[in-house]
Amino acid sequence: MKILLANPRGFCAGVNMAIETLETAIRIHGTPIYVFHEIVHNKHVVDRFVREGVVFVNTVDETPEGAVLLFSAHGVAPEVRRVAEERRLRAIDATCPLVTKVHLEAIKYAKQGYRIVLIGHEGHDEVIGTIGQAPGAFTLVETPDDVASLPFGPDDKLAYLTQTTLSVDDASRIITRLKERFPQIVGPPKDDICYATQNRQEAVRLLSEDADLVIVLGSQNSSNSQRLAELARERGIPAHLIDGANEIDPAWFRGDETVVITAGASAPESVVQDCITWLTERFGAVVDERKIRDEDVYFPLPKELRAAAAATRLPMA
């Protein structure tokens, strides 16, 4: 068996920042600390913080008045911030800067009178937060077929934005359909799909050409992890999205396959290494790490936390 280990894989800069933000908040404030929704969409990361005393909530009202509330990497609507302020919560914002970029674009387009078509997945935390920036301006589109039923005409002032964790290919197909039907539609000057999502998809696209099977480490509610598995399947390669080595089924293998291993942007490296160990122990797999792109993006901790960390002389993450 041969393992083609994708590089880059796993944590992106936004996930690293969000996790470091929560770790630093715990050191400064102790626990319990409350987090609005999952800090990132990964079971291992969430379970670890639960063991450390973090409480994940789905509404701001679940947070006691005056407590510390951290907003997750996926971003929140202004209404969430308003309620948090009303409850005198000590809010810490761990929103990924690339999601914030989309929020600012949404606010700009809405102020200019555009109707905004958001390409994304209904119910995803990021989509909810983005629509919340200008609720009356948005219409959600999930597939190219959805474009045909949009209630707009040639005289409507239209713009489009995308969820940051989409399949590049899927988003491109929808954008093409939008431009065909609405030539007047405008979009952001720079692609909204984040660099890490694009890089991980590129690695799967290239490496799956030589593969019999693809294993993606990530949780089922991780949009970017789902897209990696889908990308392989679209190329006719069996792909399995799993949280860890305990979910590997020996029946997937003969023992002489070429297996691509990658990880979504919220999956920790430890689960990747566990899977490699599982395959090497059972099948004598040899690992060949393939670097597709260099990644050197770094996002600093939120300003309010940097100041608090400095004041208490805690080491910066």
N, C-alpha and C positions, 0 to 999 in steps of 0.2 A: 504494500500500500504506500502511496505517496500523498503527502499533504502539501497542498499549495496554500501557504498562509498569507492572506492578503494584508498588505500594508499600503495605505493606512487602514485602520479598523478601530472599533471601539470609541472610547470617549473623545468627544470634540471639545473645542474651547468653551462653548456655552455650557456643556454638561460639567466640565471641570470647574468652571467658575461657580455654578450653582451648588455643587457638592462642597467646594471649599468655603462658600458662603455659609452653608448650614453648619459645617464643622467649626468654623470660626465663631459663629453665633452661639453654638453650644459652649465653647470655651469661655466666651465672654459672659453670657447670661445664664448658663446652666440649663437644666431641663425642668419642667416641660417647655419645649418650644413648639409652636403650632405652625404648620405649613399648609397653605391653601392649595389643595390637590397634591398629587404626587410630585416630589421635587424634580424627578425625571421619571420617564416611563420605563422603569426596570424593577423587577421584583426583588432582586438581590440588594440593590441599593436601598429601596424602601424598607425592606425587612431589617436591614442593618440599622437604619436610623430609628426604627420603632424600638428595637432592643436597647437603644441608647436613650430612649425617653422622649423621642419626637412624636407628636400627635398630628396626623394628617386629617384635615377637615375638608368637607365639600361646600360648606357655607361659612361665611365670616361669623355668623351668629353662634357657631359652635365654639368660638374662641372666647374665653373669659375676658371681660373688660380689663384693659391695662396690660394684657399679656403681649408677648412677642409673637408676631405673625410674619412668616416669610412667604413671599409670593414666588411660585415655582418658575422654572426656566421657560415655561410655555407662555407666560404673560397673563395679564388679567385686564378686565374691562375697567374703565374709570369708575363705574358704579361700585365695584368691589373696593377700590381705594377709598371712595367716599364713605362707605359703610364702616370700613376699618378705622377711618379718622373719627367718625361719629362715636365709635365704641372706645376711643382713646387707646387704640392698639399701637404698639411700637412696631411699625411695619418696616420690613427689610425687603428690598426688591431684588430678586435674583433672576429677573427676566433676561433671557439671552439678548445681547445687543442686536443680533440679526432679526429677532422677532420685534424688538423695539423699532427697528428700521421700517418694518412693514406697518406697524401702528402709526408711525409718523406720516408715512405715505397715505394711509387711509384718512387721517385727519386732514391732510393737505387737499386730497381729492374731494373730500366731502365739503370742505369750506369753499372750494371752487365750483360747487354745484354739480359734480359728477355723480352719476349712479355707478356704483362699484360692483363689478362681478368678481367674487372671491372664488378662486379655484382651490378646493380643499375637501376635507372629509367631515361630514356633519357630525357634530358631537365631540370632535377632538378639542382638547383644552385650548390649543393655540387658536383654532378657528373661532371658538367662543369668545376668547379675549380680543381677537382682531375685529370681529363683528361688533363687539361692545364699544369700540372706539367711535362708531357712528352708526348705530343700529338701523336707522331709517334709510341709510344709503346703500345697504348691501343686498346682493342676491348671490346665493351660494350655487356653485356648479361643481359637480363631482365627475362627470364623464363627458366625452365629446357629444354624445346624444342629447345631453341636457341643454346644449346650446340652442337646439332647434326650437325648444319650448320657451325660450326667454321672451318676456313680453315687451321688448324694446323695438324701436324703429330707427330709420336712418337719421332722424333729427335729434335723437336722444344723445345727451352728453355722457359718454361711457368711458370708464377706465377699468382695468383689471389688476388684481393682485393675486399672489399665490401663497399658500401655506409653505413654510420653509422646508418641510421634510417630504415633499412629494417625489414621485418618480419623475426624473427629468423628461423622459420620453412621453409619459402620460400628460404632463403639463404642456409640453410642446404641441401635442396633438390637439389639446383643448384650445390653446392660444391660437393655433392656426385656424381652427374652426371659427373662433370668435372673430378673427380678423377677416375671414371670408364673408361672414354674415354681416359684420358691422365694421366696415372699412374705417369708420371714424374713431374706433376705440383706441385709447392710449394706454400705455403701461409704464412701469417704473424704468428709469434710465439704466438700472442694473438689475440683473436677475435676482428674484427673491429667494430662490431655492438655495439653501446654505452651502458653503464650500465643502463642508464635511459630508453632507448628503451626496453631493455630486461626486466627490472623490471615492466614496465607498461604492457607489453605483458603478463608477468607471472600473474599479478593480474587479468587481464581480463580472461585469460585461467582458473584460479582457481575459480573466483567468478561467471563466467557465467554458471558454472555447476548448480548453484542454482537459476538462473535468468530466467525471462520470456522476458526481454528486456534489451538492453544495450544502454546507451546514452554516446557518446563520445564528449566532448567539444574540439573543434579544428577547424581550417579553412580547406577548401577543398584542398588547395595547401600544406598542412602539411603532408609530407610523413608518419611520425610516427603516426599521428592521423588516417590517412587512414588505416594503418595497424591494429590499434586497432579495428576499426569497422569490417574490413575484418576477423579478428581472431574470433570475436563473430559469424559472419555469417557462417563461416566454421563449427562451432559447432551447426548450426541450430537455432541460437538465433537471432531474429530481432535486428538490430543495426542501430542507427541513428547518423551520424556525423553532429554536428550543431555548429554554432558560439556562440549561446546564447539562453536564455530562449524564446526570441521572435520567435524562429524557431520551438518551440515545437508544435506539433499538438495534440490536445486533443483526436483525434480519435485513437491515438496509444494505449490508455488505457481503461480498464474496470473500474479500480479503486482498484483492489485487487492484482495487480502484485507485483513481486519482481523485482526491477529495479536496475541494476548496473549503477553507474555514475562514469566516469573516465574522465581524460583530457590528451590530448597530451602534449608533453614536451614544447610546446611554448604557451600553453593556460593559461591565468591568473586565479588565484583562485577565483576572483570576479565573473566570469561567471559560475563557478561551484556552488557557493553559490546562485546565482540568480536562477539557475535551481532547486536547492533544495527548495528554497522558493516557486517557482511556483508549485511544486508538493505537498508540505506540505499544502499550502493554498487551493488547489483544491481537494486534495484527502486525506488529513490528514496523509500524509506519515510520517513514523517513520524512522529515520536515524540510520543505524548501520555501523560505520566506521570499515573497515577491513584492518589492517596493514599486508602486505605481506612481506615487507623488510624494513630495515632501510636504509636511504640514508644520508650520511654526506660528500659528495664530494663538494669541493669548489675550484673554479678557481679564482685567483687574476686578477685584472685589468691589461691591457697591461702595460708594463714597462714605455713606454713614457708618459702614462697618470698618472701613479702613481707618477712619478717625478713632473709632472706639478701640480697635486693636492696638493702634499706636498709643492711645492714652493708658491702656492697661499693660503696655509693653509686652504684648503677646507676639510670638513669631508670626510673620505673614505667611500665608499658604502660597 
